[in-house]
Amino acid sequence: MYVEGWNVHRVIRPARLANAVVERLLLRILEGEFPPGTDLPPEAALAAEFAVSRTILREALKALEEKRVLRIRHGRGTTVRPKAEWNLLDPLVLSVQLEYESSPELVAELGEVRTALLTLMAELAARRIHPPQREQLAAALERMRAAAEDPGPFHDAAMAFTRTLAEAAGNEVARCVIETIDVPYGGQEDNPAKLVETMKLRLLLAEAAHATVAAGPGAPAGSLPVPAPASAAAAPGQQVPAPATAPGAQPLRQGQVATVPLNRHGVRTPMQQSARV
């Protein structure tokens, strides 16, 4: 069976059809074709439109119900739920929003959460890290520095750094959340200049997190860089002191926000390798 997608010659096996339907339905909901509060067309009509069986369609609808995107009322139809009720940390929901829906607010919120989690994990790791983990963390940071201009190796090293930091922190909840929002971008940012900036910011955060861990328990909190508040703007002719940064880290430029978008929409999604119905 051939379907429309990035690769029109890609054959979609039945086991993957439900996932493709989920992606396409979610995209149409985000595009406003099915606004919150409205009912989806009958199952028979949707199955015919997507050229799939009723069984596969029901599997897709059930998946979206579990993600709290839809509300299925047997005998009364399927309704789109308000976005405020969606499970935004579901990997598919998050990936589709960032890949297809331009949402600067969501990107900014993810950056804030990621920075806060890195702060938390660094402070926990400062108390709980074991010597082998300390060596692994330092080695991953060195690989990031060495690959500062090579996106592929840099990405691999950055993922290793975050994973080691999470393990050293010993907080499974924080690890699960940051792994969900930190979807790999694969070093394939479309805009080379933006990719360079992304890598610089990610290295800056890693340097600061490593400095917090190296300082050990009892070190002052808040080592990760934060943007200067707007109220701190200098009067004419007066200089604003630069925000404190971790040892070895480059200071943020005035007005620069310490979030780490991973592609033009915020995060690179693995679904770019999947075909769409």
C-alpha positions in Angstrom: 0.0 0.0 0.0 1.4 3.4 -1.0 0.6 6.5 0.9 1.4 10.2 0.6 4.3 11.3 2.7 7.9 12.5 2.5 8.7 9.3 0.6 5.8 8.3 -1.6 7.4 5.0 -2.4 7.5 3.9 1.3 5.3 1.0 2.0 3.4 1.2 5.3 2.9 -2.1 7.0 -0.4 -2.8 8.8 1.3 -2.6 12.2 2.2 1.0 11.5 -1.0 2.1 9.9 -2.6 3.1 13.2 0.3 5.2 14.2 0.2 7.0 10.8 -3.5 7.6 11.3 -2.9 9.0 14.8 -0.3 11.4 13.4 -2.5 12.6 10.6 -5.6 13.0 12.8 -3.6 14.9 15.4 -2.2 17.2 12.7 -5.7 17.9 11.3 -6.9 18.8 14.8 -4.0 21.1 15.3 -4.7 22.8 11.9 -8.2 23.6 13.1 -10.1 21.2 10.9 -11.6 19.6 14.0 -11.6 22.3 16.7 -12.0 21.4 20.4 -15.5 20.5 21.3 -16.5 19.3 17.9 -17.2 15.7 16.9 -15.2 13.7 14.4 -16.9 12.3 11.4 -18.3 8.8 11.7 -15.9 5.9 11.9 -17.0 4.5 8.5 -16.3 7.9 6.8 -12.9 8.3 8.5 -11.9 4.7 7.7 -12.8 5.3 4.0 -10.9 8.6 3.9 -7.7 7.1 5.3 -8.2 3.9 3.3 -7.8 1.7 6.5 -10.0 -0.9 8.2 -12.4 0.0 10.9 -10.2 -2.0 13.3 -7.1 0.1 12.6 -9.1 3.3 12.8 -10.5 2.3 16.2 -7.0 1.5 17.4 -5.9 5.0 16.3 -8.9 6.7 18.0 -8.2 4.7 21.2 -4.6 5.8 21.2 -5.7 9.5 21.0 -8.2 8.9 23.8 -5.4 7.6 26.0 -3.4 10.8 25.2 -6.5 12.8 26.3 -6.8 14.3 22.9 -10.2 12.7 22.2 -13.2 11.7 24.3 -14.9 8.6 23.0 -18.6 8.1 24.0 -19.9 4.8 22.7 -23.0 5.4 20.7 -22.6 9.2 21.0 -19.5 9.8 18.8 -16.0 11.0 19.4 -15.3 14.6 20.5 -12.0 16.6 20.4 -11.0 17.6 23.9 -9.6 21.1 24.8 -5.9 21.4 24.4 -5.6 22.2 28.1 -6.6 18.6 28.8 -4.1 17.0 26.4 -1.1 15.0 27.7 1.5 17.4 26.4 4.3 15.3 27.6 3.2 12.3 25.5 6.1 11.9 23.0 3.8 11.8 19.9 1.6 14.8 21.0 4.7 16.8 21.8 6.5 15.8 18.6 3.6 16.6 16.3 3.0 20.0 17.9 6.7 21.0 17.6 7.1 19.6 14.1 4.0 20.9 12.4 2.6 23.7 14.6 4.6 26.9 15.0 4.4 27.4 18.7 7.1 29.8 20.2 5.3 29.7 23.5 5.6 25.9 23.8 9.3 26.1 22.8 9.9 28.7 25.5 8.1 26.7 28.1 10.1 23.6 27.2 13.3 25.6 27.5 12.3 26.8 30.9 11.4 23.3 32.1 14.6 21.8 30.7 16.8 24.5 32.4 15.0 24.0 35.7 15.4 20.2 35.5 19.1 20.5 34.6 19.5 22.8 37.7 17.7 20.2 39.9 19.7 17.3 38.5 23.0 19.1 38.9 22.2 20.0 42.5 21.1 16.4 43.2 24.2 14.9 41.4 26.5 17.2 43.5 25.4 15.2 46.5 24.9 11.7 45.0 27.4 11.3 42.2 29.8 8.3 42.3 33.4 8.6 41.1 32.8 6.6 37.8 29.9 8.8 37.0 32.0 11.9 37.7 34.5 10.6 35.1 31.8 9.9 32.6 30.3 13.3 33.0 33.6 15.0 32.5 34.4 12.9 29.5 31.1 13.7 27.9 31.6 17.4 28.4 35.1 17.1 26.9 33.6 15.4 23.8 31.0 18.3 23.6 33.8 20.8 23.7 35.9 19.0 21.1 32.9 18.6 18.7 31.6 22.2 19.2 31.6 22.6 15.4 30.5 19.1 14.4 26.8 18.7 14.9 26.6 14.9 14.8 29.3 14.0 17.4 28.2 17.0 19.5 24.7 15.8 19.7 25.8 12.3 20.8 28.1 13.7 23.4 25.3 16.1 24.7 22.9 13.2 25.0 25.5 11.2 26.9 26.1 14.2 29.2 22.4 14.6 30.0 21.9 10.8 30.5 24.9 10.6 32.9 23.8 13.7 34.8 20.3 12.2 35.2 21.7 8.8 36.4 24.0 10.6 38.9 21.1 12.7 40.2 19.2 9.4 41.0 15.8 11.0 40.3 13.8 8.8 37.9 11.0 11.3 37.5 13.3 14.1 36.4 15.1 11.7 34.1 11.9 10.6 32.4 10.6 14.1 32.0 13.8 15.5 30.5 14.2 12.5 28.2 10.6 13.2 26.9 11.1 16.9 26.2 14.7 16.5 25.1 13.8 14.7 21.8 17.0 14.1 19.7 17.4 16.6 16.9 20.2 14.6 15.2 22.3 17.7 14.4 20.2 18.4 11.3 19.0 21.9 11.9 17.9 23.5 8.6 19.5 26.8 9.5 23.2 26.4 10.0 23.5 29.7 11.9 20.7 28.7 14.3 22.3 25.2 14.7 25.6 26.8 15.8 23.8 29.0 18.3 21.8 26.0 19.6 25.1 24.1 20.1 26.7 27.0 21.9 23.7 27.4 24.3 23.7 23.6 25.0 27.4 23.6 25.8 26.9 26.7 28.0 24.2 24.8 30.0 26.4 21.7 30.3 29.4 23.7 31.5 27.2 25.3 34.2 25.7 22.0 35.3 29.1 20.4 35.4 30.4 23.3 37.5 27.6 22.8 40.0 28.4 19.1 40.3 32.1 19.8 40.7 31.5 22.3 43.4 29.9 19.6 45.5 27.2 19.7 48.2 26.5 23.0 49.9 27.6 25.1 46.9 25.3 28.1 46.0 22.3 27.1 44.0 21.4 28.6 40.7 24.6 27.9 38.8 22.8 27.6 35.5 22.6 30.9 33.5 19.4 32.8 33.4 18.4 35.9 31.3 18.6 39.3 33.0 15.1 40.6 33.9 13.8 43.4 31.8 13.6 45.7 34.8 17.4 45.5 35.1 17.9 47.6 32.0 20.5 50.3 32.5 19.8 54.0 32.4 21.5 55.9 29.5 25.2 55.8 30.0 25.0 53.2 32.8 26.3 49.6 32.4 24.3 46.6 33.6 26.5 44.0 35.3 26.6 40.7 33.5 24.8 37.8 35.1 27.0 35.3 37.0 28.0 32.2 35.1 29.6 29.0 36.0 33.4 28.7 35.8 34.6 28.1 32.3 31.2 29.1 30.8 30.8 32.0 28.4 28.4 34.7 29.7 25.1 35.2 28.0 24.8 38.3 25.8 22.4 40.9 27.1 18.8 39.8 26.4 19.7 36.3 25.4 17.5 33.6 26.9 19.1 30.4 28.1 16.7 28.0 26.4 17.8 25.3 24.0 15.5 24.9 21.0 16.6 21.9 19.0 15.2 22.8 15.5 13.2 25.4 13.8 10.1 24.4 15.8 12.0 23.6 19.0 12.7 19.8 18.9 13.7 17.4 16.2 11.2 14.6 16.0 12.0 11.0 15.0 8.7 11.0 13.1 10.4 12.6 10.1 11.3 9.0 9.1 7.7 7.9 9.1 5.2 8.2 6.3 1.9 9.8 6.7 -1.6 8.8 5.7 
